[in-house]
Amino acid sequence: MTATPEWPWRPEDFTPDRPATRSIGSSPDEAAALAARCFRGADGAALLAYLKALTLDRALGPDAEDAALRHLEGQRHLVRHICTLIEMGQNGPGAIPTPRTDLEGDDA
């Protein structure tokens, strides 16, 4: 029988005993500005590239289980949402293209 490992933390270290120092509220514009600030610079770009490599640039094989596919798709959705927030924070809400529903006539 193995001994339970000693963890370097206590549950009370993660129990909120005081309110958060900053609250986003319900404004998507404020969330976009925060995301743009968090991911600016070389460190932010490197972290975003890492998140994209783990999610958007990854494919599961044909033997992947349904739960694994759903989990990965949820991760991809979150990374795309972060990318959208960053784009909106950097360039304003009008910078995000509206998804096209008609894909015919692309030969123009």
TAMO-V166255 format. One record per residue. PSI is psi in whole degrees, 0 to 359 (none if undefined). NEAR is the number of other ideal C-beta (glycine too) atoms within 10 Angstrom. Layout:
BEGIN
psi	near
PSI	NEAR
PSI	NEAR
END
This chain:
BEGIN
psi	near
131	2
150	4
150	5
131	5
150	6
120	5
142	7
24	6
163	7
149	8
324	7
342	7
337	7
5	7
123	7
110	6
356	5
154	5
157	7
151	7
337	5
138	7
134	8
326	11
211	8
14	7
114	10
328	13
321	12
320	13
321	16
318	21
319	16
317	16
318	21
320	17
320	13
325	16
11	20
159	13
177	10
320	7
316	10
318	15
321	12
318	11
318	14
321	16
321	11
315	10
321	18
320	16
324	11
335	13
293	17
327	13
16	10
139	11
140	6
153	12
174	6
344	4
9	6
139	12
157	9
317	7
322	8
320	12
316	11
320	10
313	13
320	17
324	12
319	11
317	15
318	17
317	11
318	12
319	17
323	13
317	12
316	17
320	17
317	15
318	21
313	21
316	17
320	20
328	22
322	15
0	12
161	11
331	11
351	7
344	11
119	14
145	7
132	5
139	5
140	7
335	5
123	6
10	6
153	5
27	6
0	7
353	4
none	3
END
